[in-house]
Amino acid sequence: MIIMTDVSYFNVTTAGRKRWILKSVSSVIPTNRKIGILGRSPMEVSVFLEIMSGVRLPTSGKVQRIGRVSPPISHLPAFDPASSLRRNVGHIARLYGIAPAEYVEFIDRTLEIGSDFDVPFGNLTREVAQLCGQIVICALPFDIYIINGNTRRGPPRLRELADALVQTRLSASGALIAKDQRFLSQHCDMCICLRNSGIFFSEDVQEMISAYTKLQHAETSWAEAEPEA
């Protein structure tokens, strides 16, 4: 489980104002469920997932993880752009207590990208880099996977491999999932909605998606109708 104790996080707008994403949130997130994450913006959802994984620290409060939690599978900053994918894979293996040589060999054999495995990671196309990053993270053993991003672009074989790994992990592990609503409907058994600097749970995924969609449409209509100052 992931235990949040009085967790807050804000960023500062260009106008110098605090924009709260989480404010004094205390909650327990189960790690044996497939939980869809809904939020007003992709940025808010990304920040929440990064805080849950430990990639980003909250402004205040404590996040305790009981069990192994993956980084977001599309979190490319985890990879050094100046180092080859081979070196990045070895570093990530050591970071998570996996034998580097065996893991590097496994990933090299799995990806089948030839010499691209040894070019600087930053030289790969964004699509290939993102797919390789997802495969590298999904191939590691975690109790809960943080699944975000999409696999709609890039080489078909890598897309199929990334999708297959995600499906394998979903069948046996918990997950926090931030993808399109169709994916959430098919794979999630619970939802969390980020709203008003808090988090709200629902066991009815379809109901939460429907309510969230209506709210988003209402806010968009209101913003479009609001006269300029």
Secondary structure, DSSP 8 states (H G I E B T S, - for coil): -EEEEEEEEEEE-TTS-EEEEEEEEEEEE-SSSEEEEE-SSHHHHHHHHHHHHTSS--SEEEEEESS-EEEETT-GGGS-TTSBHHHHHHHHHHHTT--HHHHHHHHHHHH--GGGGGSBGGGS-HHHHHHHHHHHHHTS--SEEEEES--SSS-HHHHHHHHHHHHHHHHHSEEEEES-HHHHHHH-SEEEEEETTEEEEES-HHHHHHHHHHHHHHHHHHHHHS---
